[in-house]
Each structure stands twice: as structure tokens, then as C-alpha cells.
Amino acid sequence: KSIAGPFYIFLKMVRKVVLSLLLATWFSVECNPGPIDDIAVDRYFIPKSCFREVKSGDFVRYHYNGTFTDGKLFDSSYDRGAAFFGQVGQKWQIAGVDKGILGMCVNEHRRITVPPHLAYGSQGAGDKVPPDTTLVFDLVLLDIFNRADQVQTKVISTPKECKRSVMRTDFVRFHFNGTLLDGTVFDSSYKRSQTQDSVVGEGWLIKGLDEGLLGMCVGEIRHFIIPPFLAFGEKGYGTEIPPHASLVYHILLEDLHNPKDDIVVEVVEAPEPCTRKSVAGDYIRYNYNASLLNGITFDSSYQHNQTYNTYIGMGYMISGIDKGLQGVCTGERRRIILPPHLAYGQQGAGKDIPGSAVLVFDIHVIDFHNVKDPVHVETTHKPEVCNETSEVNDFIEYHYNCSLLDGTLLFTSRDYETPQDVVLGGGKIIDGLDEALRNMCVGERRTVIVPPHLGHGEKGAGIVPGSAVLRFELDLVSLQKGVPEGYLFIWLEESPVQLFEALDSNQDQQVPLEEFSQFIKQQVLEGKGRLKPAQDPDSVIRDMFKNQDRNADGLITQDELKLKVDEDVEKTRHEEL
């Protein structure tokens, strides 16, 4: 106890002294702040994405408010309407801010408290900043770049096929969204509903775009970050792009060509055989789908439900198609890519084809012909024995299939119980078919191509399209030899010298219908004569009798009887006289 007592008293005395010192220190700090040794940084907003941080040597652009510790404003870039621009670590700004901005991201907000010796020190700054004053800077970083920077390119998406990419001197059309590095939009081609069109590498664009577009494919999307010295530099551009601004472009390449380009032809399907290829002067029918290079369709014959029909090489079409349709085969499918100078040029066409647009035509050739084309006949089968062939005025029966050259079946005689029949040269069928059915043997089969000027012409007929080339498959079933135009009966041998006597079987010097009919039928039966085919024999004989019964008394006398051939000769003699 004697030892513990004095020690306990000593401890109480020490405790009082320590508490007094702590309270004195607390009141001193609170009431009279002293100098701090270093800056204080409050990162009160940090963006989710930070592609780079400020380093010494970087150039920065930022807005700020400068205040004293009591919140009183002494300076503001906002009030001046221009952000601060300078290089970090090169004494372009007070040492405290130079240090406090390191590691900062674009769009980051920082509050930097700077002690006097890292601000304006004992000198202050004019009448705005007193000596030995602690300053607070509230700033947001807008931009950052370095002189060593290049265009930063990020490929967002690429097309599956890329047969060609951008090279210098190429003409391109692209859509873009343009922003500053902090996300502020300065321009957009989408808002104008019009692509940006330019030549690459010829100074039409800022250097960064000239560089960034190289190697792009149509349909590719790229993201560019372009430093100011490859953009609009220290002057900026207009009111939207401030000086020393890095630019961000989000670009979709829509189109690409070179002024030296010719058409590109890709044969997708070539029919075999190809007996003939189109030439200038031919009239062609084809279907097509037409699109821009980015795949957007602007026209289609299928939507119109009719082929496009025109002459080749005669200036009726845009020059690229005029050229691309020469040398095609019937049934061929080909893709023709047209540079704008061989299509609709800088002006475009309507609202669907922009100026300077490359066009893609996917074409299916239905048929083509020339006005000089004859009927093309191919014999596919001919019987071994053929004693007679069809000719004008013959009556024939035949089977047929009629189709377009693309194989579309239009008509067939097989739909009916009996074959088709016709008197050749009678004008009852199209000229090309009439011609193709001549000189055929019974049992012969032919494949025939009939051009429209020998078919149904420009207007077509029913389901036959206008200007359609037709394909017939023919099979001659039967043949009855005919008689010349205007004749009802012809002699196959020499007629009797005393014809009237031969007709007048009872020798009463007059021939009634019954006697006349019996004689004619006998001549036919014996193969000495032939009646006009495809008509009732009795009707034909009655007409023959009426022609000879010139006084219409029901009897033919020797004075009335004349052969038609003699009548024709006499008629010709009178005409000559």
C-alpha cells in the first residue's frame, strides 16, 4: 500500500496532463487550420468505362470550377465558355492540379484540394487569390491524347464475305455517328438521312478518317478514336467541335467503288448446252432483283410480276446493264455489279437510288431473239419410211407441247381427247408453227423454237407473254394431202380428154348432181383425183356442181362445163388484155 499510493497519485496527474494536451490540440486544428503537406483528391464520380488514364506528357482538356475552402468561386472555365487545354507535367498548370489529374479518366469528376505551396504560394495570384491560400478545384476531364497517339480502331462487326476492301483513291459512301471523347454528339449522317460520300486518301476527309477507312469492307462497322492532330486540330470546326478535340466515329461502310472500275460479271448458273449467246441488237426478256451494295433491294421485276423487256446495246438501258447483258445464254443466271458512272451517276435516281451508288443486279435471262431470227427446227425422230411430207394446203393432225424457254408449260394437246388439226397455210395458227409443221412425215417428231415476230408478237396472247420466244414439241399424227387455194378438187392424173362424156354416164347430154357426184367419188376412190380435205365430201361435191351449173337449173350441159384451171387461164388472158 505504501508503494502503490504515491504511484497511483502520479498516474492521475499524468492522465490530466495528456487530456489537456489533446483538447488543446483539437481546438487549435479546428479554429486555425495550418498548412497541409500534399494535395487531397476526391474521386466523387468515376465512369464505368475508362479506356485510358492521364499520364505525364499527355494533353488534356477539362472544365473546372476553382474555389477557396469556404466555397467562394475565384475562377471557372464554364464562365469563359472554353475548357482548359494543356500538357500534363510541363508546367502548363499549377503543380497541385498537374499532380492531382494523373490517373484521371475521361468523364471522371474530381475535387482536388491544393495547399498553397503547390498552388500560388506566398505570392498569390493578383487580386483573385491571396497569398498562402489553399485552393479547391472541381473538374471534369473532357479529352486526353498524346502526340504519339495514332488512330485507334476497333472492328465491331465484319460481313461474312469481303471480296474487296477500301484502298486509296476509292470512292466510299458511309454512315456515321460522330461524338467528342466525352460522348457529346457533334454530327450524324443518320439524322440527315444521307450518307457521307468521299474519295479516300485525296484530302477530302480529315487524316484520321482517311487512315481509318482503309481496309474496310462494305457492311463492316468500325469504331475510331482520332486524336486532334489527325482531326481538326487547334482550330476545331464550327461551334460543334472545339479546338484540340479528339473525335470518336462509329462508321458503317455502305458502298465502295473506284472511278476506274468496269462492271463485274459473275455467272451464277450457265445452262448447257448454250446454242447461242446474246449480241447487240437482240431483244431480251429477263427477270431481276436490283439492290445496293449493302444488300438493300430497290427494285424487282418479280414484284411487278412481269419480265423486263428491251433491246440490248441500243441505249435503252443504263450502260452497265446494256454491257452486262451481252454474251448471255437463255436461262442463264448472272450477277452484274455496276459502278455509279455506268449506272445512275452522282445524281442517283428517285428516292431509292442514292447518288454515286454501286448497283447489283441479279438477273435470270428468260429468252432473247433478233428480228432477223428464223424458226429453228430440230428433228428428234424421223421414221425410216416416209413416202410423203406435209405442205401448204394439207390437212394434218398433230400433238404438241408449247412452253416458254424457261420451261413454263403454256399449252398441250394432250389435255384433249383428239390431236390438234389444221390445214397448213390457212392462217389458223401462228406463222412460225405453220412453217415448222411443213415437210414433216407422219410419225416424225420435232423441237421448234419460234421467235415472237413469227409467234404472238409484242402483245402476246392470253397467257403467252408479250415478245415471248416459244418452244414447241411436235408429233405429226396424220396427213391428208390438200388442194391448191381456191380449188375443191384436183386431178392426180391427166383428166379425161372427153370429160363431159365421162360425166354423162347415160349419154343424155346433161349431168345431174347424182351423176356428177358418182363420177367424182369414183375418181377419188381410184386415186385419180383428190377432194379438198377436212370437209364433208358431199358438201364439197355440191359446191363443185353449183360452180358448173351456171344457169342453176340443176343440170350441167357441155357448154357450162369448164375445168377451173382453164377458167384461171382464161381469166388471166382477159386481165392481160
C-alpha angles and dihedrals in degrees: 000000000000089000098040096050101064090041092053091052089050092052092053091051092051092049092054092051093050094049091049091052093049093050091048092051093049093051091046094054094044097048103036115025114209129206121296120218101223144015122280117220124200112189095195096165124032119178118233092236122050114173093178141000129224115267132181109280094032122123114234138190119198145155120231148173116215118205141164119248089267090060097254111147116234100165141008134180088204090063090053092047092229130094121233115259125193148124119267117238095016099094093256088133137023114292095247095056090041087058098037095055094059113115093018122145129217109273091017116136119216135178109208119191109202123195117223096257089058092043125038096323123199092335097061119197114282115284094327103066118036120216119278094016126155111224133203121209120194106192143165120207113232104173144006133185143148132220088240091058122117131191107295110218128191119182109219099181139348131202120252091244127037113177094166137020134196118284132175115287090025118132113231137187116202142165119225147175112212124199139164117249091266091056098260108148114232101170145353131189088204091064089054091045088226133102124240106249123198149138113254121233097009099097096262091117135041111277094251093057092044087056098039096051094058113109096016121141126216107270093024119130121210136180116214132190109195121191116228096253088061092043128040096322126199094341099055119198126276118310096311101061114049123207117281092018124157111218130218119205127189103195135189114190108221104172143009136185143138124235088235093056122122124200117289117222121197115185105215098176127008116191120224125251105029106188095178139016126210121261136184110292095035120125111231137193117199143157121227148179113209123199143161119255090264090061099257109142116226101172143007134182087211089064089053089048092226139085124253109247125195148125119274123233096005101101098259092121137041107287096248093057091041087058097038094055094058114100097024126140126224107269093019121142117207140163118226119194113199125197111220095254087063093042128035098326127208093332098057119198127275121317096310103057113057122210115275091016124159109225130210120204120190103198135192113192110219098181144315136199144172125236087238094055116122126208109285113220126190118182109216097176135013125181118240093236117051116162098169138014134209122267141164114312093020118129111230140175119210144163121230146177116206120197143155118257090257088063098259106149113226105171140357131186088215087080088072133065095237133038122261114268133198144157105243115240092018095115094242097119133039114286096244093054092045089054093045092054093058125099091021127141122222106267093025118132126205140181110215133189113204119193115220095252086063092037131042096323130215095325099049121205128258107315092356107102121230115271091010122160108223131212119208128191105201133193118182108219104175141357133205114185113236140211129246121275111284094019127112096184137015134193116241090193132028110297117243113279091226097041097164092052089051091052094045097070094171092044095231092135093247133082121210124199093263093054092044092049094049091052096049094048090051091054091051092047092052092047093244095117143018132219123215105276131233093037135092106275093219091052091050092049091049089053090049090051093050090052090056097039091078097171091043094231093133093255135088117218127193091257091055097047116097131155113240091234089058090048091052091051091049092047091051091050091053091049090052091049 
